[in-house]
Amino acid sequence: MKKLLVALAALALAPAAMADSEFSVVLQGGASHYTSSLSSGSDTGAAYGVRLGMLPTPMLGLELGYLGTQNNIQQSLDTGREASTLKTNEGYADVRLNVLPGAVTPYVFGGYGLTWVNGGAASGVPNKTANTLPFGGGVEGNIGAFKLGGRFQYNYLFDRIYTGSNGSGTPTTIGADKGGSTDFWTASVDLGASFR
């Protein structure tokens, strides 16, 4: 009898839980910038991406996304750095926590990403894949089936990325281990749609 009651209760609650679930597709565009070693040697550049969100509950969900950036690197004779355009392409997955679910929702997130860095060989930044910890927060509002919001994402790179050369194009030790000198952040405006 207890099993039957538990099964009936689960069936009764399932539609209510599904009614609160949401699937979303969001396009994002904004600015990106590098920190530390490249903060003074690179310009604030463009950031663009797309995110798929799956929130089975109003509070907690998962996101899968792509984030691309392009930043110009300035020439530096001191470090043997030539001018170039540094590009990143990052695929990531994160866990999202809605702080105050409602019509306007602030949220925080964190997860794992894999970032491909390329295009900066002339500046002594070789093409490389880097393990990444993307985390940050944002705010999002629903206008009918549409979404409008803003997001800040910090991308902590775990792998060494060289940011200089010895003058002959060979990377030097200018850089940093465990993030720190080659991390980058993005700030974006988000526009998308939700399906409930």
QUINORQUI-V162086 format. One record per helix or strand of 2 or more residues. SS is the DSSP state (2 for helix, 1 for strand). FROM is the first residue (numbers start at 0). LEN is the number of residues. If there is no record, write none. Layout:
ss from len
SS FROM LEN
SS FROM LEN
This chain:
ss from len
2 1 18
1 21 13
2 35 3
1 44 11
1 59 14
1 83 15
1 103 15
2 120 3
1 127 16
1 145 12
1 183 12
